[in-house]
Amino acid sequence: MSTQQGSTTNADLSTAPRSEGFSWLRVKAIFLRLMWAALRTPHRLFDLTVWPLVDVLLFGSLGVFVAGGAAGDQAFGYLLSGIVLWHVVYQSQISGSTAFLEETWTRNLLNLLVTPLRESEYAVGVALMSLTKLVLGVGVVALTALLFFAFDITDLGVGLIPVVAVLLMVGWVISIFVVGLVLRFGNGAEALAWGIMFAIMPLSGVFYPASALPGFLQPVALALPTTHAFSAARDLFDKKGINWGEIGVSAVTAVILAGIAVWFLAKMLQIFRSRGYITRYS
């Protein structure tokens, strides 16, 4: 019976009457619908607005740094050490964000909320999984740099430990912000899980000092903990030793941002529960 009903429905759809002739009015209707949908969810315009800006800032600042007289060996070391350490931030953030998104994709969020599971227990479990993925992801990048380009990130010495610790914390802080945004704005905010990292990347001076950025952006860059962490990493590459000043600034800034992120997540979770946004994922 169900098969017959399904075939009847398909037949009805295939023989549904269609207006003859091409109508620009209907084209306009589709265009306006998509336009208003985009304007109501501006995070979906990320590809059109942020990506081009990121590309210009990243490669433009890199060009300024190289044109400013950076030696070939120095530029080579800054690039490879930067990309390896950037994956500490990237892997920790992506692992934390996608762990939560996995619950929304599988419609499992409601099940978690009705169990005795505490938010702190969930966070620790996600952090452990994030560390596992971090070791694997950064290990692949570091091994590739060693095998293909004879660049060993461990040559930077024990000073890498505090730098990596700060970058790991920053990745987790960003993932907390992303989870809060998804709780508040729904699946449309998922693009930020990947996009926000590459918006921060050129401002963090991953491959060059902050002085290579346009002047009006340098104060913004200096307010980021990642900028000071990568500056300390470049000092290690230049054999200047551990720059505790830069590490201290990055650590304090990261702790402040962590406090703001936790408050933001708690606020978004409160709104999520009070307004019944759980229906988006059930």
C-alpha positions as CSV (number, residue, x, y, z in Angstrom):
1,M,0.0,0.0,0.0
2,S,2.8,2.4,0.9
3,T,4.6,1.7,-2.3
4,Q,1.5,2.5,-4.3
5,Q,0.9,5.7,-2.4
6,G,4.5,6.7,-3.0
7,S,4.3,6.0,-6.8
8,T,1.1,8.0,-6.9
9,T,2.7,11.0,-5.2
10,N,5.7,10.9,-7.6
11,A,3.3,10.7,-10.5
12,D,1.4,13.7,-9.2
13,L,4.6,15.7,-8.8
14,S,5.9,14.8,-12.3
15,T,2.6,15.9,-13.9
16,A,2.2,19.0,-11.8
17,P,1.2,22.0,-14.0
18,R,4.0,24.5,-14.7
19,S,3.6,28.1,-15.9
20,E,4.6,28.5,-19.5
21,G,7.3,31.0,-20.3
22,F,10.2,32.4,-18.4
23,S,9.2,34.8,-15.6
24,W,11.6,37.4,-14.3
25,L,9.1,38.0,-11.5
26,R,9.7,34.5,-10.2
27,V,13.5,35.0,-10.6
28,K,13.3,38.2,-8.6
29,A,11.3,36.4,-5.9
30,I,14.0,33.7,-5.5
31,F,16.7,36.3,-5.5
32,L,15.0,38.4,-2.8
33,R,14.4,35.3,-0.7
34,L,18.0,34.4,-0.7
35,M,19.1,38.0,-0.2
36,W,17.0,38.5,2.9
37,A,18.1,35.1,4.3
38,A,21.7,36.2,3.9
39,L,21.1,39.6,5.5
40,R,19.3,38.0,8.4
41,T,22.3,35.6,9.0
42,P,25.4,37.7,8.2
43,H,27.8,35.0,9.4
44,R,26.8,33.2,6.1
45,L,28.5,36.0,4.2
46,F,31.8,35.0,5.7
47,D,33.1,33.7,2.4
48,L,32.4,37.0,0.6
49,T,33.7,39.4,3.3
50,V,36.2,37.9,5.6
51,W,38.1,35.5,3.4
52,P,39.2,38.1,0.8
53,L,40.3,40.4,3.6
54,V,42.2,37.6,5.3
55,D,44.0,36.7,2.1
56,V,45.1,40.3,1.5
57,L,46.2,40.8,5.1
58,L,48.1,37.5,5.3
59,F,50.0,37.6,2.1
60,G,50.4,41.4,2.0
61,S,52.0,41.4,5.4
62,L,54.1,38.5,4.5
63,G,55.3,40.4,1.5
64,V,56.1,43.4,3.6
65,F,58.1,41.3,5.9
66,V,60.1,39.6,3.2
67,A,60.6,42.9,1.3
68,G,61.9,44.5,4.5
69,G,65.1,42.5,4.2
70,A,64.3,39.3,6.0
71,A,67.0,36.7,5.2
72,G,66.0,33.5,3.4
73,D,66.8,31.2,6.3
74,Q,65.0,33.5,8.7
75,A,61.8,33.7,6.5
76,F,62.0,29.9,6.0
77,G,62.2,29.2,9.7
78,Y,59.5,31.7,10.6
79,L,57.2,30.1,8.0
80,L,57.7,26.5,9.1
81,S,57.8,27.1,12.8
82,G,54.7,29.3,12.4
83,I,52.7,26.7,10.6
84,V,53.6,23.9,13.0
85,L,52.7,26.0,16.1
86,W,49.6,27.4,14.4
87,H,48.2,23.9,14.2
88,V,48.4,23.8,18.0
89,V,45.8,26.5,18.1
90,Y,43.9,25.2,15.1
91,Q,43.7,21.5,16.2
92,S,42.7,22.4,19.8
93,Q,40.0,24.8,18.6
94,I,38.6,22.5,15.9
95,S,38.6,19.5,18.2
96,G,36.7,21.3,20.9
97,S,34.2,22.9,18.5
98,T,33.4,19.8,16.4
99,A,33.0,17.7,19.6
100,F,30.0,19.9,20.5
101,L,28.8,20.1,16.9
102,E,28.8,16.3,16.7
103,E,26.1,16.4,19.4
104,T,24.0,18.7,17.3
105,W,24.5,16.8,14.0
106,T,23.4,13.5,15.6
107,R,20.5,15.1,17.5
108,N,22.0,13.9,20.7
109,L,22.1,17.3,22.6
110,L,18.7,16.8,24.3
111,N,19.9,13.4,25.6
112,L,22.9,15.0,27.2
113,L,20.9,17.7,28.8
114,V,18.5,15.2,30.5
115,T,21.3,13.1,32.0
116,P,23.1,13.8,35.3
117,L,26.2,14.8,33.2
118,R,27.7,18.1,34.5
119,E,29.0,20.8,32.2
120,S,32.4,20.5,33.8
121,E,32.5,16.7,33.2
122,Y,31.6,17.2,29.6
123,A,34.2,19.9,29.2
124,V,37.0,17.6,30.6
125,G,36.0,14.8,28.3
126,V,36.1,17.1,25.3
127,A,39.5,18.5,26.5
128,L,40.9,15.0,26.7
129,M,39.7,14.2,23.2
130,S,41.0,17.5,22.0
131,L,44.5,16.7,23.3
132,T,44.5,13.3,21.6
133,K,43.6,14.9,18.2
134,L,46.1,17.7,18.9
135,V,49.0,15.2,19.3
136,L,48.0,13.4,16.1
137,G,47.4,16.5,14.0
138,V,50.5,18.5,15.1
139,G,52.6,15.3,15.0
140,V,51.7,14.9,11.3
141,V,52.6,18.5,10.5
142,A,55.9,18.4,12.5
143,L,56.9,15.1,10.9
144,T,56.1,16.4,7.4
145,A,58.3,19.5,8.1
146,L,61.1,17.2,9.3
147,L,60.9,14.7,6.4
148,F,60.3,17.1,3.5
149,F,62.2,20.2,4.6
150,A,64.6,19.0,7.3
151,F,63.0,21.4,9.8
152,D,62.9,20.0,13.4
153,I,60.6,22.1,15.6
154,T,62.1,20.6,18.7
155,D,65.3,22.5,17.9
156,L,63.7,25.5,19.4
157,G,64.2,24.0,22.8
158,V,62.3,23.8,26.1
159,G,61.0,27.4,25.5
160,L,58.4,25.7,23.3
161,I,56.6,24.3,26.3
162,P,55.2,27.6,27.6
163,V,54.5,28.8,24.0
164,V,52.5,25.6,23.2
165,A,50.7,25.8,26.5
166,V,49.5,29.3,25.8
167,L,48.5,28.4,22.2
168,L,46.6,25.4,23.5
169,M,44.6,27.5,25.9
170,V,43.8,30.1,23.2
171,G,42.5,27.3,21.0
172,W,40.2,26.1,23.7
173,V,39.0,29.6,24.5
174,I,38.0,30.2,20.9
175,S,36.2,26.9,20.8
176,I,34.2,28.0,23.9
177,F,33.2,31.2,22.1
178,V,32.1,29.1,19.0
179,V,30.0,26.8,21.1
180,G,28.3,29.8,22.7
181,L,27.5,31.2,19.3
182,V,26.1,27.9,18.0
183,L,23.9,27.7,21.1
184,R,22.6,31.2,20.5
185,F,22.3,31.3,16.7
186,G,21.9,27.7,15.7
187,N,23.5,25.7,12.9
188,G,24.1,28.8,10.8
189,A,26.9,29.8,13.1
190,E,28.8,26.5,12.4
191,A,30.8,28.3,9.7
192,L,32.6,30.2,12.4
193,A,34.1,27.0,13.8
194,W,36.5,27.1,10.9
195,G,36.3,30.7,9.7
196,I,37.1,32.5,12.9
197,M,40.5,30.8,13.1
198,F,41.6,32.1,9.7
199,A,40.4,35.6,10.6
200,I,42.7,35.6,13.6
201,M,45.6,34.1,11.8
202,P,46.9,37.2,9.9
203,L,46.5,39.3,13.0
204,S,48.5,36.9,15.2
205,G,51.7,37.4,13.3
206,V,52.1,33.7,12.7
207,F,54.8,34.1,10.0
208,Y,55.9,37.7,10.6
209,P,56.2,40.3,13.4
210,A,53.2,42.6,14.1
211,S,55.1,45.5,12.6
212,A,54.5,44.1,9.2
213,L,50.7,44.6,9.5
214,P,49.0,47.9,8.5
215,G,49.5,50.5,11.2
216,F,45.8,50.7,12.3
217,L,45.7,46.9,12.8
218,Q,48.8,46.6,14.9
219,P,47.1,47.6,18.2
220,V,44.5,44.9,17.5
221,A,47.2,42.4,16.9
222,L,49.0,43.3,20.1
223,A,45.9,42.7,22.1
224,L,45.8,39.1,21.0
225,P,47.7,36.5,23.1
226,T,48.6,34.6,20.0
227,T,50.7,37.5,18.7
228,H,52.9,37.5,21.7
229,A,53.2,33.7,21.8
230,F,54.4,33.6,18.2
231,S,56.8,36.5,18.8
232,A,58.3,34.4,21.6
233,A,58.6,31.5,19.2
234,R,60.5,33.6,16.7
235,D,62.9,34.7,19.4
236,L,63.5,31.0,20.1
237,F,64.3,30.5,16.4
238,D,66.6,33.5,16.4
239,K,68.5,32.0,19.4
240,K,67.5,34.8,21.7
241,G,66.4,32.6,24.4
242,I,63.0,32.5,26.2
243,N,61.3,35.8,26.1
244,W,59.4,35.6,29.4
245,G,57.9,39.1,28.9
246,E,56.1,38.1,25.7
247,I,55.1,34.7,27.2
248,G,53.8,36.5,30.3
249,V,51.7,39.0,28.4
250,S,50.2,36.2,26.2
251,A,49.4,34.0,29.3
252,V,47.7,36.9,31.2
253,T,45.7,37.9,28.1
254,A,44.7,34.2,27.5
255,V,43.5,33.9,31.1
256,I,41.4,37.1,30.8
257,L,39.9,35.8,27.5
258,A,39.2,32.4,29.1
259,G,37.2,34.1,31.9
260,I,35.2,36.1,29.3
261,A,34.6,33.0,27.3
262,V,33.3,31.0,30.2
263,W,31.0,33.8,31.2
264,F,29.8,34.1,27.6
265,L,29.1,30.3,27.3
266,A,27.2,30.3,30.6
267,K,25.1,33.2,29.4
268,M,24.4,31.6,26.1
269,L,23.5,28.3,27.7
270,Q,21.1,30.1,30.0
271,I,19.4,31.7,27.0
272,F,19.4,28.4,25.2
273,R,17.5,26.7,28.0
274,S,15.1,29.6,28.8
275,R,14.0,30.2,25.2
276,G,13.7,26.5,24.3
277,Y,16.3,26.5,21.5
278,I,16.8,22.8,22.1
279,T,14.0,22.3,19.6
280,R,16.4,23.2,16.8
281,Y,18.3,19.9,17.5
282,S,15.5,17.5,18.3
